[in-house]
């Protein structure tokens, strides 16, 4: 069913679509299986459906938005009347947008999806099918979103429509980038004070540095092994490592050293000041507790506990 | 000799494993009195025992051996024995009987003082203190004895090495007083006035229920060192609030001449200061503080020269001599040169026309050394912060604290009967 598309269309997907689909799926899943019930892991994950709308300019298909649709299991088709109504409403607000296709969730495209696909073909001659895989796979690095097109292929002498995968890129508008950033960092609900932003920023940098450190350690280990003779000597690798090392420091001049060291010292002084403040506040609390426990005002209690 | 020989055999036999050693400890405690009675016949016994393996047994025998009065000739022989023992003994074994160990070391100190060779005791006591401590943050009674010997033997540097450790645990308050007092004196000897101030401050503000002589002496030195180092001493801001009430009330009464000195210092009149010192020389002499007082007078000149840097950019040596009331430009030059070397002032002397240019602090905070310096300070403060948090947690679980806090709550929450006033833990 899946081979690469040859239609030559470039697809661009906006993050809003992906977030919408994911939101729809999560909502339905949590409504179906209330969090406390024991049956949450037993039932198969529900499938959600909806339509996607966007703009097609020449060979570029840009998917901007999506909306939900109800699936009618008896007729194996989507609710047509609702779809038309939605289309009219969107036309009023976004005159340029057309219904480009539909979306669903699952691991792979199924045969039954072809029904739905064909049903949409009277609105759009070549609809797209956006599939989101809701299962969370931590080792997977890419987005679990696949875009399918339909093509007429001759199989066993019979021309058939089958789904073929297409590549796509993510296109963002500034507003979308901000919201995705926001969601990604899960800032607290109070709007994110300066302290939490700084903490989030520093955590990001910390994890980046940690990764860099671990990678350099691997390289170092490898070079040591090469030096000892455990590993055969590879000159191309050595050349790459040497060019990597030559990339830093980027600037080498007296003035740069001066400025750099001065800023470094300033930062260290600030952290020192922060630590001093931290210590003073702990000390303050400690002294308060000490005074409550060993009450100085009563002559009787006085210092006996200490001496 | 029979019981004695039996004891020796037991010591030799039971010194290998920790289980054996605790049994040996019990046996030794019981045999302590009998050992004391046989003190004269113990020297051959000592020869049979090896200090590194049979440390505990050796310690007990040694304690009994040295318990009586020891004359000078005897001291000649016992000092090497004790020294050898301290250098060779096993730290875990002697920690089982710390008081005996401390007693033996104190006797060593008395004997070396009697022999008037305190330097012989410096090395052994240093090792002894290090072996007795559970960690470098622990203060033992041996620390103060060690510092006393360092002072008498003038080995200030060795004393300084043990002062570098921060102390967090103290057994006996008296140890702390003596330790800080002697430590302060050692720092004064090495001209490290800031550290001396810190140590003397500890003595003066330590909790005490009644005034003690150590604190009085420390207070006198504290005034003098603070005059030398800071150039000021305000009687109103003298003792901080956390000093004990006893100290705040009574210390001043015993240190009257010094407070007078500080007041005159504040008026910045060198002639008056010198006159006052002349009149009260023997009082200062009695307290062995005359040397410090002379340094105070010297520091007056330094203070005045430093004040000049804030007014003038360049000044001639003659003018300096006149303002600071020195006798000649040559003396002024010597003073300024000394101050430049000590790092108390930044200046250049132009010898051709006798002018001194005062400069700014050349530290630019741009160097790698500064980075290391700040980094090490940050590390130290992080360790301190960890300790403070641990102490905070500890005191939050303290029974006394919880009962007090509980009692306060009871007054406000009448229907909250979950909080008892007394904890029966």
Interface residues (C-beta under 8 A of the other chain):
Chain A: X258 X261 X262 X264 X265 X266 X268 X269 X271 X272 X275 X276 X278 X279 X282 X283 X285 X286 X289 X290 X292 X293 X294 X295 X302 X303 X305 X306 X307
Chain B: X173 X207 X208 X209 X244 X364 X365 X366 X367 X368 X370 X371 X374 X375 X377 X378 X381 X382 X384 X385 X388 X389 X391 X392 X395 X396 X398 X400 X401 X404 X405
